[in-house]
Amino acid sequence: MSGVETQISQPPLNVIEFERLITDLSARFVEIDSSQVDDCINGALEAVAKALDLDRVALTRLDPQTKRLHASHVWAASGIDTLSDFITTEDFDWAAQRIFSGAGICFSRPEDLPEEASSVADWFRSQRVLSHVTVPMRFANRMLGGFHVASMRRHIDWAPLHPRLKTLSRIFTAAIERRRMDTELKRALAELESLQQQTTEENVNLRQQLEFHSEGHQIVGGSPALLASLDRASKVAPTESAILILGETGTGKGLLAEQIH
């Protein structure tokens, strides 16, 4: 490895411009509709990567069942592999503990990682990562995922950037959580509207039955044969004619006779 490759450098950073970028991103995520969150995140990752001259910037989401972090949004420079999964399996206990505890991972060189993280350092080397930061994304003590930035071309001193990366992580976390709550709210409102429609239909049906009984009807039904019988009964009821009602036992001959009388 050449001296140029091993030298720790600062990314080309104009603090005021980067602070302005963070402020703009924060305002943008407040204003957008929840349906635009994914597109806005993708644009934000690219803007951050270009502002800091990074090679890969990504967000991962936690699978609560497998406890693995899966990439949800990734920006990668040309020729750089995108991140599909992150190291949180049993083979990388050190990384998992750091992320789930909220401490995160930060190194300028893989060699800076402690001895117990040797397998983690080897994994980063296999990914050609020279410098890396993972900021855990948490909301209300609930682990959501991680915000990851990496350089494959040089070693970076992250000290001046780390607080600002944490701020960006909080912005992304708030946007994702707001989208989740908006989705749940829309689902709850749809369920409420469905229940209201069902209640309205049931009330109409109940009202119709009450009106039917208030008019002295004792028979409830809507089949063509029953409606025809009721219609004939209503026509002969005012007359003095003798009426013969035929039917099998239990078919309601008595009720029909009461209706006529």
Summary of the structure (lengths in Angstrom):
residues: 261
radius of gyration: 35.0
end to end distance: 107.9
largest distance: 118.4
contacts: 670
relative contact order: 0.11
helix: 54%
strand: 17%
